[in-house]
């Protein structure tokens, strides 16, 4: 595990049993960008990657 994976691991440990919709996730990402606009590009890239993840598997 990379040092930068700590947040991902915490998310999995604390909320890994929950189920959420992509609409909920999109809203949470918008809220995060509103509060931390310096991360807008990174969040946009993650959202685009998630939206197109099935395209990569073809």
Biopython code that builds the backbone (N, CA, C, O; Angstrom):
import numpy as np
from Bio.PDB.StructureBuilder import StructureBuilder

atoms = [
    (1, "UNK", "N", (0.847, -1.177, 0.000)),
    (1, "UNK", "CA", (0.000, 0.000, 0.000)),
    (1, "UNK", "C", (0.886, 1.232, 0.000)),
    (1, "UNK", "O", (1.865, 1.317, 0.741)),
    (2, "UNK", "N", (0.523, 2.180, -0.843)),
    (2, "UNK", "CA", (1.234, 3.456, -0.882)),
    (2, "UNK", "C", (0.746, 4.341, 0.242)),
    (2, "UNK", "O", (-0.372, 4.179, 0.731)),
    (3, "UNK", "N", (1.586, 5.280, 0.654)),
    (3, "UNK", "CA", (1.210, 6.242, 1.686)),
    (3, "UNK", "C", (-0.063, 6.978, 1.279)),
    (3, "UNK", "O", (-0.908, 7.284, 2.120)),
    (4, "UNK", "N", (-0.192, 7.256, -0.009)),
    (4, "UNK", "CA", (-1.351, 8.009, -0.494)),
    (4, "UNK", "C", (-2.638, 7.185, -0.480)),
    (4, "UNK", "O", (-3.717, 7.746, -0.672)),
    (5, "UNK", "N", (-2.557, 5.900, -0.262)),
    (5, "UNK", "CA", (-3.742, 5.038, -0.206)),
    (5, "UNK", "C", (-4.441, 5.071, 1.152)),
    (5, "UNK", "O", (-5.475, 4.427, 1.329)),
    (6, "UNK", "N", (-3.891, 5.808, 2.104)),
    (6, "UNK", "CA", (-4.477, 5.810, 3.445)),
    (6, "UNK", "C", (-5.934, 6.241, 3.448)),
    (6, "UNK", "O", (-6.754, 5.648, 4.148)),
    (7, "UNK", "N", (-6.265, 7.268, 2.672)),
    (7, "UNK", "CA", (-7.648, 7.731, 2.610)),
    (7, "UNK", "C", (-8.568, 6.688, 2.014)),
    (7, "UNK", "O", (-9.694, 6.504, 2.475)),
    (8, "UNK", "N", (-8.085, 6.005, 0.986)),
    (8, "UNK", "CA", (-8.877, 4.948, 0.359)),
    (8, "UNK", "C", (-9.106, 3.813, 1.351)),
    (8, "UNK", "O", (-10.217, 3.292, 1.453)),
    (9, "UNK", "N", (-8.080, 3.436, 2.068)),
    (9, "UNK", "CA", (-8.213, 2.380, 3.068)),
    (9, "UNK", "C", (-9.168, 2.790, 4.184)),
    (9, "UNK", "O", (-9.971, 1.976, 4.641)),
    (10, "UNK", "N", (-9.088, 4.044, 4.626)),
    (10, "UNK", "CA", (-10.007, 4.509, 5.665)),
    (10, "UNK", "C", (-11.446, 4.469, 5.157)),
    (10, "UNK", "O", (-12.351, 4.061, 5.886)),
    (11, "UNK", "N", (-11.659, 4.887, 3.923)),
    (11, "UNK", "CA", (-12.997, 4.838, 3.334)),
    (11, "UNK", "C", (-13.527, 3.409, 3.322)),
    (11, "UNK", "O", (-14.666, 3.162, 3.717)),
    (12, "UNK", "N", (-12.706, 2.477, 2.873)),
    (12, "UNK", "CA", (-13.119, 1.072, 2.825)),
    (12, "UNK", "C", (-13.405, 0.534, 4.224)),
    (12, "UNK", "O", (-14.379, -0.191, 4.423)),
    (13, "UNK", "N", (-12.568, 0.882, 5.186)),
    (13, "UNK", "CA", (-12.751, 0.390, 6.555)),
    (13, "UNK", "C", (-13.994, 0.981, 7.221)),
    (13, "UNK", "O", (-14.746, 0.267, 7.885)),
    (14, "UNK", "N", (-14.204, 2.271, 7.042)),
    (14, "UNK", "CA", (-15.286, 2.938, 7.756)),
    (14, "UNK", "C", (-16.631, 2.842, 7.065)),
    (14, "UNK", "O", (-17.664, 2.811, 7.733)),
    (15, "UNK", "N", (-16.642, 2.793, 5.725)),
    (15, "UNK", "CA", (-17.917, 2.854, 5.016)),
    (15, "UNK", "C", (-18.068, 1.756, 3.969)),
    (15, "UNK", "O", (-18.981, 1.797, 3.144)),
    (16, "UNK", "N", (-17.176, 0.782, 4.008)),
    (16, "UNK", "CA", (-17.154, -0.258, 2.998)),
    (16, "UNK", "C", (-18.392, -1.128, 2.924)),
    (16, "UNK", "O", (-18.652, -1.732, 1.883)),
    (17, "UNK", "N", (-19.154, -1.210, 3.986)),
    (17, "UNK", "CA", (-20.359, -2.030, 3.980)),
    (17, "UNK", "C", (-21.589, -1.282, 3.470)),
    (17, "UNK", "O", (-22.646, -1.880, 3.270)),
    (18, "UNK", "N", (-21.447, 0.038, 3.259)),
    (18, "UNK", "CA", (-22.578, 0.847, 2.807)),
    (18, "UNK", "C", (-22.743, 0.763, 1.294)),
    (18, "UNK", "O", (-21.795, 0.455, 0.571)),
    (19, "UNK", "N", (-23.932, 1.035, 0.834)),
    (19, "UNK", "CA", (-24.196, 1.138, -0.596)),
    (19, "UNK", "C", (-24.679, 2.551, -0.882)),
    (19, "UNK", "O", (-25.515, 3.090, -0.158)),
    (20, "UNK", "N", (-24.149, 3.144, -1.942)),
    (20, "UNK", "CA", (-24.551, 4.490, -2.339)),
    (20, "UNK", "C", (-24.813, 4.503, -3.841)),
    (20, "UNK", "O", (-24.343, 3.633, -4.574)),
    (21, "UNK", "N", (-25.559, 5.488, -4.277)),
    (21, "UNK", "CA", (-25.814, 5.644, -5.703)),
    (21, "UNK", "C", (-24.743, 6.552, -6.310)),
    (21, "UNK", "O", (-24.049, 7.283, -5.604)),
    (22, "UNK", "N", (-24.631, 6.487, -7.626)),
    (22, "UNK", "CA", (-23.712, 7.396, -8.295)),
    (22, "UNK", "C", (-24.206, 8.829, -8.182)),
    (22, "UNK", "O", (-23.398, 9.758, -8.197)),
    (23, "UNK", "N", (-25.512, 9.028, -8.070)),
    (23, "UNK", "CA", (-26.046, 10.373, -7.857)),
    (23, "UNK", "C", (-25.559, 10.929, -6.523)),
    (23, "UNK", "O", (-25.183, 12.098, -6.435)),
    (24, "UNK", "N", (-25.566, 10.092, -5.482)),
    (24, "UNK", "CA", (-25.060, 10.516, -4.175)),
    (24, "UNK", "C", (-23.579, 10.845, -4.265)),
    (24, "UNK", "O", (-23.133, 11.864, -3.738)),
    (25, "UNK", "N", (-22.812, 9.982, -4.936)),
    (25, "UNK", "CA", (-21.381, 10.204, -5.090)),
    (25, "UNK", "C", (-21.111, 11.493, -5.853)),
    (25, "UNK", "O", (-20.242, 12.271, -5.460)),
    (26, "UNK", "N", (-21.843, 11.731, -6.939)),
    (26, "UNK", "CA", (-21.666, 12.954, -7.719)),
    (26, "UNK", "C", (-21.940, 14.179, -6.855)),
    (26, "UNK", "O", (-21.211, 15.168, -6.937)),
    (27, "UNK", "N", (-22.978, 14.124, -6.031)),
    (27, "UNK", "CA", (-23.288, 15.242, -5.138)),
    (27, "UNK", "C", (-22.176, 15.457, -4.120)),
    (27, "UNK", "O", (-21.793, 16.594, -3.846)),
    (28, "UNK", "N", (-21.657, 14.370, -3.559)),
    (28, "UNK", "CA", (-20.564, 14.477, -2.587)),
    (28, "UNK", "C", (-19.313, 15.067, -3.245)),
    (28, "UNK", "O", (-18.613, 15.874, -2.634)),
    (29, "UNK", "N", (-19.032, 14.667, -4.483)),
    (29, "UNK", "CA", (-17.870, 15.209, -5.196)),
    (29, "UNK", "C", (-18.059, 16.692, -5.502)),
    (29, "UNK", "O", (-17.109, 17.469, -5.403)),
    (30, "UNK", "N", (-19.278, 17.092, -5.873)),
    (30, "UNK", "CA", (-19.547, 18.520, -6.102)),
    (30, "UNK", "C", (-19.333, 19.320, -4.828)),
    (30, "UNK", "O", (-18.726, 20.391, -4.856)),
    (31, "UNK", "N", (-19.825, 18.808, -3.724)),
    (31, "UNK", "CA", (-19.654, 19.488, -2.440)),
    (31, "UNK", "C", (-18.176, 19.623, -2.094)),
    (31, "UNK", "O", (-17.733, 20.675, -1.633)),
    (32, "UNK", "N", (-17.411, 18.547, -2.321)),
    (32, "UNK", "CA", (-15.974, 18.589, -2.041)),
    (32, "UNK", "C", (-15.288, 19.655, -2.883)),
    (32, "UNK", "O", (-14.470, 20.417, -2.367)),
    (33, "UNK", "N", (-15.612, 19.720, -4.181)),
    (33, "UNK", "CA", (-14.985, 20.714, -5.064)),
    (33, "UNK", "C", (-15.395, 22.124, -4.666)),
    (33, "UNK", "O", (-14.585, 23.047, -4.748)),
    (34, "UNK", "N", (-16.649, 22.307, -4.233)),
    (34, "UNK", "CA", (-17.076, 23.622, -3.758)),
    (34, "UNK", "C", (-16.247, 24.072, -2.563)),
    (34, "UNK", "O", (-15.905, 25.248, -2.438)),
    (35, "UNK", "N", (-15.929, 23.124, -1.687)),
    (35, "UNK", "CA", (-15.151, 23.438, -0.479)),
    (35, "UNK", "C", (-13.648, 23.475, -0.742)),
    (35, "UNK", "O", (-12.910, 24.139, -0.013)),
    (36, "UNK", "N", (-13.185, 22.767, -1.781)),
    (36, "UNK", "CA", (-11.752, 22.660, -2.091)),
    (36, "UNK", "C", (-11.543, 22.809, -3.598)),
    (36, "UNK", "O", (-11.202, 21.838, -4.274)),
    (37, "UNK", "N", (-11.744, 24.010, -4.125)),
    (37, "UNK", "CA", (-11.672, 24.195, -5.586)),
    (37, "UNK", "C", (-10.308, 23.870, -6.191)),
    (37, "UNK", "O", (-10.214, 23.639, -7.396)),
    (38, "UNK", "N", (-9.278, 23.849, -5.399)),
    (38, "UNK", "CA", (-7.945, 23.518, -5.911)),
    (38, "UNK", "C", (-7.846, 22.066, -6.376)),
    (38, "UNK", "O", (-6.904, 21.708, -7.082)),
    (39, "UNK", "N", (-8.812, 21.225, -5.986)),
    (39, "UNK", "CA", (-8.820, 19.826, -6.393)),
    (39, "UNK", "C", (-9.793, 19.550, -7.543)),
    (39, "UNK", "O", (-10.055, 18.392, -7.868)),
    (40, "UNK", "N", (-10.324, 20.600, -8.155)),
    (40, "UNK", "CA", (-11.333, 20.439, -9.205)),
    (40, "UNK", "C", (-10.848, 19.542, -10.346)),
    (40, "UNK", "O", (-11.583, 18.664, -10.796)),
    (41, "UNK", "N", (-9.632, 19.753, -10.812)),
    (41, "UNK", "CA", (-9.119, 18.964, -11.937)),
    (41, "UNK", "C", (-9.000, 17.489, -11.563)),
    (41, "UNK", "O", (-9.403, 16.621, -12.338)),
    (42, "UNK", "N", (-8.456, 17.199, -10.393)),
    (42, "UNK", "CA", (-8.299, 15.802, -9.973)),
    (42, "UNK", "C", (-9.661, 15.120, -9.806)),
    (42, "UNK", "O", (-9.834, 13.977, -10.230)),
    (43, "UNK", "N", (-10.610, 15.801, -9.203)),
    (43, "UNK", "CA", (-11.935, 15.219, -8.999)),
    (43, "UNK", "C", (-12.625, 15.005, -10.341)),
    (43, "UNK", "O", (-13.290, 13.990, -10.543)),
    (44, "UNK", "N", (-12.468, 15.962, -11.260)),
    (44, "UNK", "CA", (-13.059, 15.809, -12.587)),
    (44, "UNK", "C", (-12.473, 14.600, -13.307)),
    (44, "UNK", "O", (-13.196, 13.874, -13.990)),
    (45, "UNK", "N", (-11.178, 14.380, -13.159)),
    (45, "UNK", "CA", (-10.542, 13.216, -13.787)),
    (45, "UNK", "C", (-11.037, 11.911, -13.186)),
    (45, "UNK", "O", (-11.275, 10.947, -13.915)),
    (46, "UNK", "N", (-11.194, 11.865, -11.881)),
    (46, "UNK", "CA", (-11.714, 10.652, -11.230)),
    (46, "UNK", "C", (-13.148, 10.393, -11.686)),
    (46, "UNK", "O", (-13.505, 9.257, -11.999)),
    (47, "UNK", "N", (-13.967, 11.438, -11.726)),
    (47, "UNK", "CA", (-15.362, 11.274, -12.145)),
    (47, "UNK", "C", (-15.443, 10.790, -13.589)),
    (47, "UNK", "O", (-16.247, 9.914, -13.907)),
    (48, "UNK", "N", (-14.618, 11.355, -14.459)),
    (48, "UNK", "CA", (-14.602, 10.929, -15.855)),
    (48, "UNK", "C", (-14.151, 9.484, -15.966)),
    (48, "UNK", "O", (-14.722, 8.714, -16.739)),
    (49, "UNK", "N", (-13.145, 9.109, -15.212)),
    (49, "UNK", "CA", (-12.655, 7.730, -15.220)),
    (49, "UNK", "C", (-13.752, 6.768, -14.769)),
    (49, "UNK", "O", (-13.966, 5.727, -15.389)),
    (50, "UNK", "N", (-14.449, 7.125, -13.679)),
    (50, "UNK", "CA", (-15.541, 6.273, -13.198)),
    (50, "UNK", "C", (-16.664, 6.174, -14.222)),
    (50, "UNK", "O", (-17.242, 5.104, -14.411)),
    (51, "UNK", "N", (-16.972, 7.282, -14.881)),
    (51, "UNK", "CA", (-18.051, 7.284, -15.863)),
    (51, "UNK", "C", (-17.720, 6.396, -17.060)),
    (51, "UNK", "O", (-18.618, 5.824, -17.678)),
    (52, "UNK", "N", (-16.444, 6.282, -17.382)),
    (52, "UNK", "CA", (-16.024, 5.555, -18.585)),
    (52, "UNK", "C", (-15.351, 4.208, -18.297)),
    (52, "UNK", "O", (-14.788, 3.597, -19.206)),
    (53, "UNK", "N", (-15.401, 3.747, -17.068)),
    (53, "UNK", "CA", (-14.650, 2.555, -16.668)),
    (53, "UNK", "C", (-15.014, 1.328, -17.513)),
    (53, "UNK", "O", (-14.144, 0.508, -17.805)),
    (54, "UNK", "N", (-16.263, 1.193, -17.902)),
    (54, "UNK", "CA", (-16.654, 0.053, -18.733)),
    (54, "UNK", "C", (-16.090, 0.158, -20.142)),
    (54, "UNK", "O", (-15.857, -0.865, -20.786)),
    (55, "UNK", "N", (-15.867, 1.363, -20.633)),
    (55, "UNK", "CA", (-15.286, 1.563, -21.961)),
    (55, "UNK", "C", (-13.890, 0.961, -22.049)),
    (55, "UNK", "O", (-13.497, 0.432, -23.089)),
    (56, "UNK", "N", (-13.144, 1.045, -20.950)),
    (56, "UNK", "CA", (-11.759, 0.555, -20.933)),
    (56, "UNK", "C", (-11.685, -0.961, -20.960)),
    (56, "UNK", "O", (-10.667, -1.517, -21.372)),
    (57, "UNK", "N", (-12.740, -1.642, -20.532)),
    (57, "UNK", "CA", (-12.711, -3.091, -20.432)),
    (57, "UNK", "C", (-13.073, -3.777, -21.753)),
    (57, "UNK", "O", (-12.955, -4.996, -21.874)),
    (58, "UNK", "N", (-13.502, -3.016, -22.714)),
    (58, "UNK", "CA", (-13.912, -3.605, -24.001)),
    (58, "UNK", "C", (-12.741, -3.916, -24.875)),
    (58, "UNK", "O", (-12.916, -4.414, -25.987)),
]
sb = StructureBuilder()
sb.init_structure("model")
sb.init_model(0)
sb.init_chain("A")
sb.init_seg("    ")
for serial, (resi, resn, name, xyz) in enumerate(atoms, 1):
    if name == "N":
        sb.init_residue(resn, " ", resi, " ")
    sb.init_atom(name, np.array(xyz, "f"), 0.0, 1.0, " ", f" {name:<3s}", serial, name[0])
structure = sb.get_structure()
